[in-house]
């Protein structure tokens, strides 16, 4: 059952989508930074709530802030189909090493699957803001991805990305197409 907040944010997705003249998306993901959750909706019906971790530094869209960007996004790329559970990625390429075998296991790793985000709101999470600062989610390499630190899910623990357990990111990756809308608040 989604929270009232997730239902409210789902309504905001539709408002923003219309304002930006974007096509309808059957799949919508709603990320609540306050609740550290990601809710998956399909055609307005709630499918699942996932426990996540967002940025330790909080929310913000400016490049190099290490914050989780807010606003409306879409999944631009799906990376890692068929990769082994726990596979570590560097620069979106599988390293050939699983997280359990990584030489520095305390590192917060990108594992299993990557859903790369693209901001949809010019001047807010796409391009540059009014001060000329880069706020481009895509060029910041912000993802929804697996983590080797699943025990810390439910609390802020990333450098800007949205982290899920390896099992959950695999399930979500298999369920959500490129182009699905993602609202982060």
trRosetta pair geometry for C-beta under 8 A, 3 or more apart (Angstrom, degrees):
i j d omega theta_ij theta_ji phi_ij phi_ji
1 46 6.9 79 -140 99 29 155
1 49 7.9 -24 66 -18 35 129
2 6 3.9 -112 -179 83 112 135
2 7 5.6 135 106 -50 122 80
2 10 7.7 39 145 -26 164 131
2 30 7.8 56 -149 59 132 136
2 39 4.8 61 -120 -142 111 147
2 41 7.6 -4 -61 -73 151 102
2 46 4.4 -144 -25 -112 111 145
2 49 6.4 156 -102 -69 61 111
3 6 4.8 104 53 2 76 97
3 7 7.2 -138 97 -1 45 85
3 32 7.2 -13 52 -27 136 164
3 35 6.4 -163 6 -91 161 167
3 37 7.3 113 0 63 124 154
3 39 7.6 -135 24 -59 80 140
3 49 7.9 87 -15 -109 85 143
4 7 5.6 -55 -152 38 36 113
4 8 6.3 39 149 -22 68 105
5 8 5.6 -53 -148 35 32 113
5 9 6.3 29 155 -17 66 107
5 32 5.6 72 120 -109 130 141
5 34 7.3 -105 -167 63 166 124
5 35 6.5 161 69 -21 147 135
6 9 5.7 -55 -145 39 31 110
6 10 6.4 40 152 -27 63 102
6 30 4.9 130 -149 96 80 141
6 32 6.4 -85 -75 -38 78 124
6 37 7.3 -65 -72 102 121 124
6 39 4.1 61 -150 1 139 160
6 46 7.5 77 120 -110 133 122
6 49 7.4 -103 -66 -102 164 107
7 10 5.6 -48 -151 27 31 116
7 11 7.0 35 150 -18 60 100
8 11 5.8 -55 -163 31 35 113
8 12 6.8 34 143 -18 66 103
9 12 5.2 -49 -151 33 43 115
9 13 6.7 54 148 -28 67 93
9 30 4.5 127 101 -153 126 125
9 32 7.0 -153 -20 -76 156 89
9 183 5.5 175 167 107 105 132
9 185 5.5 -157 -117 27 124 135
10 13 5.6 -41 -156 21 36 117
10 14 7.1 34 149 -15 62 100
10 28 6.3 111 -132 108 86 143
10 30 5.7 -72 -66 -60 73 143
10 39 7.7 -73 -60 97 108 129
10 41 5.7 66 -119 -17 129 164
10 44 7.3 112 165 -131 136 62
10 183 7.7 177 -93 38 35 143
11 14 5.9 -54 -157 33 37 110
11 15 6.6 36 148 -17 67 105
12 15 5.4 -52 -147 38 38 113
12 16 6.1 34 157 -16 70 106
12 183 6.3 138 91 -164 103 154
12 185 7.4 54 74 -46 156 148
13 16 6.0 -60 -147 41 27 106
13 17 6.0 31 154 -25 65 109
13 28 5.3 100 143 -155 168 139
13 30 7.0 -105 -40 -86 130 97
13 72 6.6 132 -129 -111 67 107
13 181 5.7 122 -165 128 121 138
13 183 4.6 -116 -82 -39 98 140
14 17 5.6 -50 -141 33 29 115
14 18 6.5 27 159 -16 62 106
15 18 6.1 -61 -154 37 27 107
15 19 6.3 24 153 -18 64 111
16 19 5.6 -57 -145 39 33 112
16 20 6.1 17 161 -6 68 112
16 71 7.7 163 -145 -168 157 76
16 72 4.5 -177 130 -46 147 146
16 120 7.8 107 148 94 116 124
16 121 7.4 -55 -165 -76 122 114
16 183 7.3 140 37 -106 145 117
17 20 6.2 -69 -147 47 24 100
17 22 4.6 -93 -157 62 74 110
17 24 7.2 79 156 -104 145 46
17 25 7.3 -137 -118 9 143 98
17 72 7.2 -176 -65 -149 64 150
17 181 6.5 -52 -83 -99 118 158
18 21 7.4 28 -177 -77 33 36
18 22 7.8 -82 -56 40 20 75
20 72 7.1 -150 -7 87 152 151
20 120 5.9 56 -179 149 167 112
20 121 7.1 -99 -87 -92 134 68
22 25 7.7 -14 136 -27 116 101
22 120 6.7 -1 -73 -169 144 143
22 181 7.6 108 125 -87 148 122
23 179 8.0 -17 74 -179 120 121
25 28 5.8 116 96 -70 112 79
25 74 7.4 -165 -84 -121 150 103
25 179 6.4 -168 -116 136 108 84
25 180 5.4 125 -178 -139 128 45
25 181 4.3 161 45 -9 156 99
26 42 5.7 18 152 -158 89 76
26 43 5.4 -16 -154 -57 84 76
26 180 7.8 -63 66 -111 65 87
27 40 7.0 -22 -160 -165 94 90
27 41 7.2 150 -154 84 45 55
27 42 5.4 -17 -96 -102 67 79
27 175 7.4 153 -123 136 141 84
27 176 5.0 173 154 -130 155 81
27 177 6.4 143 24 29 138 80
27 180 3.9 -40 91 -125 108 120
27 181 7.5 169 99 32 60 66
28 40 7.8 152 82 -156 47 45
28 41 4.7 -13 62 63 94 104
28 42 7.8 177 22 -81 68 34
28 180 6.7 -166 -85 -178 29 89
28 181 4.8 -13 -117 71 80 100
28 182 7.6 168 -164 -84 57 33
28 183 7.0 10 -178 1 103 102
29 38 5.8 -8 -173 -174 104 102
29 39 7.1 155 -158 77 52 47
29 40 5.7 -19 -103 -101 76 65
29 41 7.7 -175 -80 23 28 74
29 144 7.6 -36 143 -68 166 161
29 172 7.9 56 -101 -160 132 123
29 176 6.9 6 -49 -118 118 152
29 180 6.4 69 -10 136 98 118
29 181 7.2 -169 30 100 68 53
29 182 4.4 -9 66 -113 107 78
29 183 7.3 178 91 26 57 61
30 38 7.0 154 77 -158 45 51
30 39 4.5 -12 58 56 100 99
30 41 6.9 40 -8 -6 108 112
30 182 7.9 -176 -76 -157 27 51
30 183 5.3 -9 -115 64 68 100
30 185 7.8 -23 -168 23 84 101
31 37 7.4 -179 -147 94 48 46
31 38 5.0 -15 -99 -103 75 81
31 52 6.7 -48 -139 56 100 161
31 54 7.1 117 166 -77 123 122
31 68 7.9 -121 130 166 141 137
31 162 5.8 -85 -124 -115 147 146
31 182 6.7 26 -10 -179 110 95
31 183 7.0 -170 27 92 73 49
31 184 4.4 -9 64 -111 118 74
31 185 7.3 148 83 25 68 54
32 35 3.9 23 107 37 129 104
32 36 7.1 -55 94 -1 80 19
32 37 5.1 12 47 54 105 86
32 38 7.8 -164 20 -77 68 35
32 39 7.6 42 -10 -7 103 102
32 185 6.6 -20 -113 74 55 79
33 36 7.1 22 -168 -74 31 53
33 54 4.9 -62 -125 41 84 164
33 58 7.7 71 172 -161 142 56
33 59 5.5 -63 -85 -61 174 118
33 68 6.2 171 -102 75 120 140
33 70 7.6 -62 -23 -92 135 101
33 156 8.0 31 -168 -85 88 103
33 184 6.9 64 -44 179 100 86
33 185 6.7 -129 7 110 96 34
36 51 6.6 23 127 -162 95 70
36 52 5.6 -153 177 71 67 69
36 53 6.4 4 -154 -100 113 40
36 54 6.5 -138 -115 4 74 92
36 153 7.4 154 157 172 119 62
36 154 5.0 114 110 -151 140 33
36 155 6.3 -31 -98 -65 165 20
36 156 7.2 -125 -95 -55 117 55
37 49 5.4 -15 -170 -171 123 101
37 50 6.6 143 -162 74 66 48
37 51 6.3 -44 -105 -106 69 41
37 52 6.2 136 -125 18 15 95
38 49 7.3 150 77 -159 45 53
38 50 4.5 -15 60 59 97 104
38 52 4.9 74 -20 -33 103 135
38 144 7.4 89 -112 -135 160 130
38 162 6.6 94 -70 170 130 135
38 164 7.1 -59 25 -79 141 116
38 172 7.7 10 113 -107 138 150
39 46 6.4 -45 -176 -137 112 99
39 48 7.4 177 -149 92 52 44
39 49 5.2 -21 -99 -102 76 75
39 50 7.8 -170 -76 20 29 71
40 46 7.6 107 81 -160 53 55
40 47 4.6 -49 99 60 100 110
40 48 4.9 12 42 53 113 85
40 49 7.8 -158 16 -76 73 30
40 50 7.3 55 -20 -11 103 106
40 172 6.7 -159 -74 -122 140 94
40 175 6.8 39 -175 111 154 139
40 176 7.1 -117 -135 -69 120 116
41 44 6.2 -5 174 -132 120 13
41 45 6.4 151 -159 70 75 33
41 46 5.6 -41 -100 -94 80 48
41 47 6.6 169 -107 3 24 87
42 45 5.7 -28 69 60 70 89
42 47 5.6 48 3 -41 103 126
46 49 7.7 -1 -177 -47 115 84
47 175 7.5 177 130 175 158 149
48 171 7.8 -58 97 130 172 130
50 164 5.6 -12 162 -124 137 118
50 168 4.9 122 -140 -171 122 136
50 172 6.7 -31 -48 -61 157 129
51 153 4.6 95 125 143 106 117
51 154 4.9 -24 -169 -65 118 85
51 164 7.7 128 81 -130 55 71
51 165 7.7 43 70 -17 95 103
51 168 7.7 -145 48 -62 68 169
52 153 6.2 -72 -142 -154 9 97
52 154 7.8 113 58 -64 30 36
52 162 5.3 -13 -173 -175 138 89
52 163 6.0 140 -166 69 74 54
52 164 5.7 -42 -106 -78 81 72
53 147 7.0 -12 38 -2 124 165
53 149 7.6 -25 13 97 159 108
53 152 6.0 28 -79 117 149 91
53 153 5.3 -115 -35 -118 95 52
53 154 7.1 -28 -75 21 79 28
53 155 6.3 -2 -116 75 99 45
53 156 6.1 119 -167 -140 84 21
53 157 3.9 -27 -178 38 148 98
53 158 5.4 142 117 -27 97 94
53 162 7.5 159 76 -157 47 45
53 163 4.2 -10 54 53 96 114
54 59 7.5 0 148 -77 139 79
54 68 4.2 -39 -172 -39 108 158
54 156 5.6 -44 75 -115 68 80
54 158 6.0 -79 -179 34 23 116
54 162 5.8 -15 -97 -105 74 72
54 163 7.8 -162 -70 17 28 81
54 184 7.9 134 -117 -158 135 118
55 58 6.2 -49 93 41 106 17
55 59 7.2 147 49 -77 118 39
55 66 6.0 150 -156 145 125 67
55 67 5.0 171 86 -144 164 34
55 68 4.2 -165 -2 -28 107 84
55 156 6.0 -10 99 -158 31 108
55 158 5.1 -70 -87 79 50 85
55 159 6.4 19 -123 177 91 10
55 160 4.9 26 -84 -85 123 35
55 161 7.7 114 -68 32 82 37
56 66 7.3 -24 58 142 86 115
56 156 4.7 137 -96 137 42 109
56 157 6.2 48 -61 -111 94 19
56 158 6.9 -175 -15 55 75 36
56 159 7.4 -11 22 -86 98 44
57 60 7.3 -63 122 27 106 118
57 65 6.4 -177 123 148 145 77
57 66 4.4 98 2 99 148 96
57 67 4.8 -98 99 -78 108 69
57 156 8.0 -166 17 172 32 136
57 159 7.8 41 3 -145 113 46
57 160 7.6 -12 45 -71 115 72
58 67 5.5 -25 84 -127 62 104
58 68 7.5 -118 135 28 29 86
58 156 7.4 -22 -73 -124 42 157
59 67 5.5 83 -179 177 14 113
59 68 5.4 -48 -108 69 65 83
59 69 7.4 99 -163 -128 76 12
59 70 5.1 41 -174 -45 125 112
59 184 7.7 173 -130 140 116 108
60 65 4.6 -91 98 136 127 158
60 67 3.4 54 44 81 91 164
60 68 7.7 92 33 56 52 41
60 69 7.1 -50 101 -98 32 53
60 70 7.7 14 -67 -2 13 97
61 65 7.6 59 71 27 16 145
61 67 7.3 -67 -37 89 24 118
61 69 4.4 70 -109 -131 73 95
61 70 6.6 -89 -56 34 100 70
61 71 7.2 14 -80 9 134 123
61 119 7.4 76 -147 -104 120 150
61 124 6.2 116 8 161 178 55
61 125 4.8 -115 -134 -97 132 71
61 129 7.4 120 93 -58 119 123
61 135 4.1 38 133 -160 110 102
61 137 7.1 -62 -145 -64 91 83
62 65 4.6 93 75 -39 86 127
62 67 7.4 53 46 36 73 124
62 129 7.4 -55 -91 0 85 135
62 133 5.1 -18 -132 146 102 136
62 134 7.2 99 -158 78 57 57
62 135 5.8 -43 -90 -96 44 78
63 133 6.9 -160 24 170 90 87
63 134 4.0 17 -16 86 132 108
63 135 7.0 -120 -28 -81 76 28
63 136 7.1 9 -66 41 108 74
63 139 7.1 -33 -99 102 123 103
63 140 5.5 -152 -115 -90 74 100
65 160 7.4 110 80 -94 77 117
66 159 4.9 -68 -146 -165 93 71
66 160 5.4 -126 -161 -48 37 98
67 160 5.9 43 76 -109 23 86
68 142 7.4 121 -140 -149 57 130
68 158 7.0 74 -70 75 103 121
68 160 5.5 161 -81 -157 48 47
68 161 7.4 -79 -106 47 89 5
68 162 6.7 80 -134 -66 125 79
68 184 6.3 -133 149 175 107 142
69 73 7.4 99 99 -61 115 129
69 117 7.7 -176 61 110 121 141
69 119 6.4 -73 143 -83 148 117
69 125 4.9 114 170 -130 128 114
69 135 7.4 128 -127 179 122 80
69 137 4.7 -130 57 -95 162 104
69 140 7.0 132 -35 56 130 153
69 142 5.8 -110 15 -43 114 175
69 160 7.2 35 -17 -170 78 99
69 184 6.5 91 98 73 58 146
70 125 7.0 -145 73 -68 44 130
70 184 4.9 -135 -128 102 47 93
70 185 5.8 74 -152 -101 109 45
71 119 6.6 43 88 -145 122 97
71 120 7.5 -155 137 52 106 78
71 121 4.8 -88 172 18 142 140
71 124 5.3 124 -78 129 165 125
71 125 4.5 -167 61 -12 134 135
71 183 7.3 -84 153 -144 24 66
71 184 6.5 -4 39 56 36 85
71 185 7.9 94 -56 -76 27 74
72 119 7.7 96 87 -160 55 60
72 120 4.7 -56 109 56 97 119
72 121 5.7 105 49 -37 91 106
72 125 7.6 175 58 46 49 136
72 181 6.5 -29 -161 -163 94 105
72 182 7.5 137 -160 78 47 51
72 183 5.5 -21 -100 -101 65 79
73 117 4.4 1 173 -168 144 109
73 118 6.1 144 -163 70 85 41
73 119 5.5 -51 -102 -98 85 41
73 120 6.0 175 -110 -6 27 93
73 125 6.6 -80 -75 124 91 145
73 137 5.9 -71 -109 89 122 168
73 181 7.3 136 81 -163 47 56
73 182 4.3 -28 74 69 98 100
73 183 7.4 175 26 -81 73 30
73 184 6.7 25 4 -3 118 107
74 117 7.3 143 72 -151 32 64
74 118 5.5 -24 60 61 81 97
74 120 6.0 78 -13 -57 95 120
74 179 5.7 -18 -179 -151 124 33
74 180 6.6 153 -156 77 73 35
74 181 5.6 -44 -99 -101 76 49
74 182 6.5 158 -103 14 20 86
75 78 6.7 40 160 -64 121 85
75 115 4.9 -49 -132 -176 115 104
75 116 7.1 102 -160 65 64 48
75 117 6.6 -51 -102 -98 47 56
75 118 7.8 89 -174 16 6 88
75 144 7.7 -53 -104 25 104 120
75 176 6.3 112 -8 137 163 115
75 177 7.4 160 75 109 131 40
75 178 5.4 -129 108 -131 97 45
75 179 6.5 -38 64 19 82 21
75 180 4.9 22 15 49 117 86
75 182 6.4 95 -47 -26 77 119
76 116 5.2 -60 63 98 94 95
76 117 6.7 94 6 -171 97 12
76 118 3.9 82 -48 -23 127 120
76 138 6.4 30 5 -109 161 114
76 178 6.7 19 -180 -154 16 99
77 92 7.9 9 117 -146 144 140
77 114 7.4 3 106 112 98 100
77 115 7.6 167 86 -157 55 38
77 116 4.0 14 52 40 98 122
77 178 6.8 11 -102 -114 20 115
78 81 6.7 52 131 -47 104 102
78 113 7.6 -19 -170 -172 78 103
78 114 7.5 156 -159 87 35 62
78 115 6.0 -7 -107 -108 68 69
78 116 7.8 -134 -62 17 26 81
78 173 6.3 129 -157 -156 107 90
78 177 7.8 -81 -41 -160 142 36
78 178 5.6 -112 -16 -64 105 90
79 89 7.3 91 126 -132 122 157
79 92 5.2 -69 -164 -161 166 97
79 113 7.1 147 83 -166 58 56
79 114 4.0 -11 62 63 107 108
79 115 7.8 -166 25 -72 76 26
79 116 6.5 55 -7 -25 115 107
80 83 4.2 -55 -168 6 83 132
80 87 6.9 173 -148 75 111 128
80 89 6.7 -80 -83 -65 118 136
80 94 7.0 120 -117 -65 81 104
80 112 6.4 94 159 137 148 38
80 113 4.2 -166 81 -116 135 51
80 114 5.5 116 -12 13 121 77
80 173 7.1 -65 77 -144 105 159
81 113 7.6 57 -69 -119 42 101
81 173 7.4 -170 -89 154 69 124
83 87 4.1 -102 166 35 113 153
83 89 7.8 -22 -147 -64 168 104
83 94 5.4 -174 -124 -89 123 135
83 112 6.3 166 93 -157 115 36
83 113 6.9 174 46 -75 118 61
84 87 4.7 115 61 -52 78 104
84 98 6.3 -69 108 -88 126 105
84 112 8.0 -96 100 -114 43 66
85 98 7.8 30 94 -134 56 117
85 112 6.0 8 -141 -112 45 109
85 166 5.4 96 -165 153 84 134
85 167 7.8 21 -140 -74 120 60
85 170 7.0 -34 -105 -57 88 146
86 98 4.2 41 114 -162 113 97
86 99 4.5 -116 -169 23 91 95
86 100 5.9 -1 178 -9 152 91
86 111 5.6 -29 -148 -168 35 127
86 112 6.2 22 -42 -68 20 92
86 146 7.8 -121 -95 134 33 143
86 148 7.2 71 -143 -97 84 91
86 166 5.8 -20 -66 -109 59 161
87 94 5.0 -25 167 -137 129 110
87 95 7.4 167 179 39 79 74
87 96 8.0 5 -147 -80 97 11
87 97 7.7 118 -148 77 57 35
87 98 6.1 -55 -87 -101 41 63
87 99 7.8 -1 49 -24 4 80
87 111 6.3 144 71 -157 44 69
87 112 6.0 122 41 -87 78 36
88 94 7.4 110 76 -153 44 60
88 95 4.7 -20 88 28 94 126
88 97 5.3 -18 34 83 118 84
88 98 6.8 140 -14 -149 88 14
88 99 5.5 129 -64 -73 97 68
88 102 5.8 100 -55 -83 152 119
88 109 5.1 -60 -125 -176 102 133
88 110 6.9 95 -160 71 61 62
88 111 5.8 -36 -94 -97 52 77
88 148 7.8 -10 -91 -44 97 126
89 92 6.0 8 173 -127 125 19
89 93 6.3 142 -155 62 80 28
89 94 5.7 -50 -96 -89 74 45
89 95 6.7 -172 -108 -18 20 86
89 110 4.6 -67 62 106 97 109
89 111 7.0 179 7 -93 86 24
89 114 6.2 -75 56 -38 169 127
89 145 7.6 -108 43 -155 131 140
90 93 6.2 -34 70 60 65 84
90 95 5.4 65 3 -70 104 108
90 110 7.5 146 -78 51 38 116
92 114 6.2 -112 -124 63 81 165
92 116 7.4 -1 -106 -67 129 129
97 101 5.4 -125 -169 87 91 108
97 102 6.0 114 134 -86 122 66
98 101 5.0 75 62 18 81 102
98 102 7.4 -114 103 -36 42 80
99 102 5.3 -25 -151 -13 42 121
99 105 7.3 94 168 -131 76 80
99 109 5.3 180 -113 67 107 151
99 111 5.1 -22 -48 -100 129 138
99 148 3.8 -169 -172 -93 143 124
100 105 7.8 21 -140 -115 30 119
100 148 7.9 -176 -57 -137 50 117
102 105 5.5 133 77 -87 98 60
102 107 6.7 -105 143 46 141 115
102 109 6.3 -137 -74 -69 169 151
102 148 7.2 -76 18 -79 143 169
104 107 4.7 69 106 -23 103 110
105 148 7.0 -126 -162 144 73 143
107 148 7.7 51 84 53 69 134
108 147 6.4 -23 -167 -147 81 110
108 148 7.3 -171 -144 50 37 88
108 149 5.6 -42 -118 -2 80 137
108 157 6.7 180 -119 150 139 93
108 158 6.8 180 156 -117 146 53
108 159 7.1 153 83 -17 137 99
108 163 7.7 -75 -176 -90 111 149
109 147 6.7 138 67 -147 63 54
109 148 4.6 40 40 1 111 118
109 149 7.9 140 27 -14 72 88
110 114 6.5 22 177 -83 117 111
110 143 7.0 56 -135 66 122 148
110 145 4.9 -13 -149 143 85 155
110 146 7.2 94 -177 65 45 68
110 147 7.7 -34 -107 -93 31 59
110 161 7.6 74 -100 22 99 176
111 145 6.9 128 46 156 46 99
111 146 3.9 -82 85 101 81 109
111 147 6.1 144 28 -98 109 10
111 148 5.5 112 -31 -48 146 79
111 166 5.7 -54 118 -92 119 103
111 169 7.9 132 92 51 76 151
112 145 7.4 150 59 -177 80 75
112 146 3.5 45 37 7 113 160
112 166 4.3 147 -47 -140 153 88
112 169 5.4 122 92 81 125 124
112 170 5.9 -80 166 -59 128 92
113 145 6.6 -165 91 -137 53 64
113 146 5.8 88 36 -20 67 108
113 169 4.7 -177 55 140 107 106
113 170 5.8 149 -13 -87 133 52
113 172 7.8 178 92 71 143 87
113 173 4.1 -81 176 -61 159 154
114 143 4.8 -45 -157 -157 92 143
114 144 7.5 138 -161 73 45 52
114 145 4.7 -6 -106 -98 68 108
115 143 6.2 134 67 -167 49 79
115 144 4.1 -9 58 56 110 102
115 145 7.1 -165 25 -67 65 60
115 169 7.8 -151 -8 -158 102 95
115 172 7.3 -74 -29 121 143 112
115 173 6.4 -154 -57 -100 103 79
115 176 6.9 14 -115 88 145 128
116 138 7.2 65 158 -130 104 74
116 141 7.5 -55 -136 -148 104 55
116 142 7.8 113 -156 81 61 47
116 143 5.3 -42 -98 -103 54 88
117 137 5.2 -60 112 147 105 128
117 138 7.0 -134 103 -80 56 61
117 142 5.1 -42 52 96 118 94
117 143 6.5 -178 -1 -104 88 30
117 144 6.9 91 -47 -16 106 84
117 182 6.1 -83 -120 60 112 146
118 126 7.5 43 168 -99 73 108
118 137 6.3 150 -148 83 20 108
118 138 4.5 21 -115 -69 72 114
119 124 7.1 -161 179 90 129 76
119 125 3.1 -157 -137 121 134 91
119 126 3.9 -161 98 -56 106 78
119 135 7.3 -65 64 127 178 82
119 136 6.2 -145 31 -149 127 45
119 137 3.7 131 -38 11 98 114
119 138 6.5 -119 13 -16 78 82
120 125 7.2 15 33 76 46 109
120 126 6.3 71 -82 -34 2 137
120 181 8.0 -33 -12 -130 154 90
121 124 3.9 -23 114 54 116 123
121 125 5.2 61 52 31 94 89
121 126 5.9 156 67 12 38 103
122 126 5.0 -57 -92 81 45 109
122 127 5.3 20 -147 23 74 133
123 126 7.4 -6 6 68 35 72
123 127 6.2 -20 -58 77 44 114
123 128 7.0 -8 -112 92 57 45
123 129 5.4 90 -171 -122 65 49
123 130 6.4 46 -162 -44 115 71
123 135 7.1 41 171 52 24 137
124 129 7.0 75 -90 -101 29 93
124 135 6.3 -122 143 128 18 145
125 135 5.7 -97 -108 143 28 99
125 136 7.3 96 161 -124 45 25
125 137 4.8 18 171 -31 98 111
126 135 7.1 -15 26 96 18 88
126 136 5.6 47 -144 -117 36 72
126 137 6.9 -40 -75 16 62 89
126 138 7.5 37 -118 7 79 104
127 134 7.7 -121 152 -137 28 60
127 135 6.9 5 78 56 48 85
127 136 5.8 92 -30 -76 16 101
128 132 5.5 -7 173 -151 133 34
128 133 6.2 150 -155 71 82 30
128 134 5.7 -51 -98 -92 76 43
128 135 6.5 115 -138 14 25 86
128 136 7.6 -28 -58 -36 48 97
129 132 7.2 -52 70 14 64 17
129 133 5.2 -5 37 56 105 87
129 135 4.8 73 -41 -21 98 134
134 139 6.5 -77 -180 85 130 134
134 140 7.7 159 132 -61 110 93
136 139 4.1 41 99 25 122 108
136 140 6.3 165 91 -17 62 88
137 140 5.6 -63 -148 38 30 113
137 142 4.9 -68 -168 38 84 128
138 141 7.8 32 170 -68 35 36
138 142 7.7 -79 -77 34 21 85
140 160 6.6 -106 151 151 122 154
142 160 5.4 -95 -109 136 99 107
142 161 5.7 178 -156 -95 63 64
142 162 7.9 59 172 -5 93 81
143 161 4.9 -5 59 -132 71 120
143 162 7.3 -129 109 40 47 73
144 161 7.0 169 -90 -178 25 91
144 162 4.5 -22 -108 73 75 109
144 164 6.7 30 176 -7 90 113
144 169 7.0 176 140 -126 86 101
144 172 7.2 -81 135 115 133 145
144 182 7.4 -152 -36 -124 131 153
145 161 5.8 -19 26 169 103 143
145 162 7.6 126 19 75 58 59
145 163 6.6 -30 74 -112 68 59
145 164 7.3 -173 100 31 22 82
145 169 6.2 36 -173 -136 29 152
146 163 7.4 47 -179 -158 16 73
146 164 6.1 -55 -101 77 51 76
146 165 6.9 -4 -140 144 84 24
146 166 4.3 55 -153 -99 134 61
146 168 7.9 152 -105 64 82 74
146 169 4.0 -130 -67 35 82 151
146 170 7.4 28 -72 -37 128 76
147 150 6.1 155 85 -63 92 60
147 152 7.9 -79 126 59 143 100
147 153 7.5 157 58 -68 132 96
147 157 7.7 89 -168 104 164 123
147 158 7.8 -112 -86 -88 139 96
147 163 4.1 23 -32 -163 135 120
147 164 7.0 149 8 61 93 29
147 165 7.2 -65 51 -101 81 32
147 166 7.6 -133 49 -51 39 71
149 152 4.6 -9 151 26 105 117
149 153 7.8 151 114 -40 72 70
149 157 6.1 -140 110 152 136 145
149 163 7.3 -4 66 167 94 154
150 153 5.5 -18 -163 -15 53 116
150 165 4.2 53 -123 -108 124 90
150 166 7.2 -77 -62 0 129 77
152 155 5.9 -84 180 58 75 101
152 157 4.4 97 132 -82 129 160
153 157 7.6 -90 -83 26 36 138
153 163 6.6 -135 -99 107 87 101
153 164 7.2 54 -117 -136 134 36
153 165 6.3 -60 -38 -49 154 85
157 163 6.4 -60 78 35 102 148
158 161 4.7 -124 -176 59 143 71
158 162 6.9 -110 -3 -81 166 18
158 163 5.1 176 -69 -23 118 111
162 184 7.5 -137 -64 -106 132 124
164 168 4.2 -117 170 93 117 115
164 169 4.2 148 78 -59 118 86
164 172 6.6 66 64 10 176 140
165 168 4.5 86 54 11 86 104
165 169 6.9 -162 83 -7 40 85
166 169 6.1 -54 -139 38 28 105
166 170 6.4 31 159 -21 62 107
167 170 6.0 -61 -155 35 27 111
167 171 6.5 25 152 -17 64 108
168 171 5.6 -54 -148 37 34 112
168 172 6.1 29 156 -15 68 108
169 172 5.7 -53 -141 42 33 110
169 173 5.9 41 155 -26 66 107
170 173 5.7 -51 -142 35 27 115
170 174 6.4 24 158 -16 61 108
171 174 6.0 -62 -152 38 26 108
171 175 6.3 13 155 -13 63 117
172 175 5.7 -68 -146 42 30 107
172 176 5.7 -4 171 2 72 119
173 176 6.9 -67 -124 44 18 90
176 180 4.7 -65 -173 0 101 163
177 180 5.7 130 64 -39 63 100
